[in-house]
C-alpha cells in the first residue's frame, strides 16, 4: 500500500479519536463526578484535547496529500507527528488505564515509521 494512503488512513484514525474524545465528554464526567458539580476547567480541557486531536488528524490528512507537491508540507507533517507522539506519551504517562492513550501513542509511532519511508 502506498505510504501517502497509509498516512491518510492513520490521519482518519486520529480524527476519529478526537471525535470520540469530544463526544464522550458528557458521559465521562457523569461517571466521574458522582453527584458533584461539574468542573468547568476539566470539561473545557477534555473538549479542547478532543478538538485539537481532531484538527491534528485533519492537518495530517491534508498535508499527506500535498507532501509530494512542496517540501514545506513535509516539515508540517513531521511536526504534527511529533506533536501526536507527545500527546500519546503524555496520555500514557498520565492515564495508564485508558486504552485510547495507548491507541494515540501507537498511531504516533506508526506515523513516525511511515514518515521515515517518505
Secondary structure as the mmCIF struct_conf table of DSSP 4:
data_model
#
loop_
_struct_conf.conf_type_id
_struct_conf.id
_struct_conf.beg_label_comp_id
_struct_conf.beg_label_asym_id
_struct_conf.beg_label_seq_id
_struct_conf.end_label_comp_id
_struct_conf.end_label_asym_id
_struct_conf.end_label_seq_id
HELX_RH_AL_P HELX_RH_AL_P1 UNK A 3 UNK A 23
TURN_TY1_P TURN_TY1_P1 UNK A 24 UNK A 24
HELX_RH_AL_P HELX_RH_AL_P2 UNK A 25 UNK A 33
TURN_TY1_P TURN_TY1_P2 UNK A 34 UNK A 35
HELX_LH_PP_P HELX_LH_PP_P1 UNK A 36 UNK A 38
HELX_RH_AL_P HELX_RH_AL_P3 UNK A 40 UNK A 66
TURN_TY1_P TURN_TY1_P3 UNK A 67 UNK A 69
HELX_RH_AL_P HELX_RH_AL_P4 UNK A 71 UNK A 94
TURN_TY1_P TURN_TY1_P4 UNK A 96 UNK A 97
HELX_RH_AL_P HELX_RH_AL_P5 UNK A 99 UNK A 116
TURN_TY1_P TURN_TY1_P5 UNK A 117 UNK A 117
#
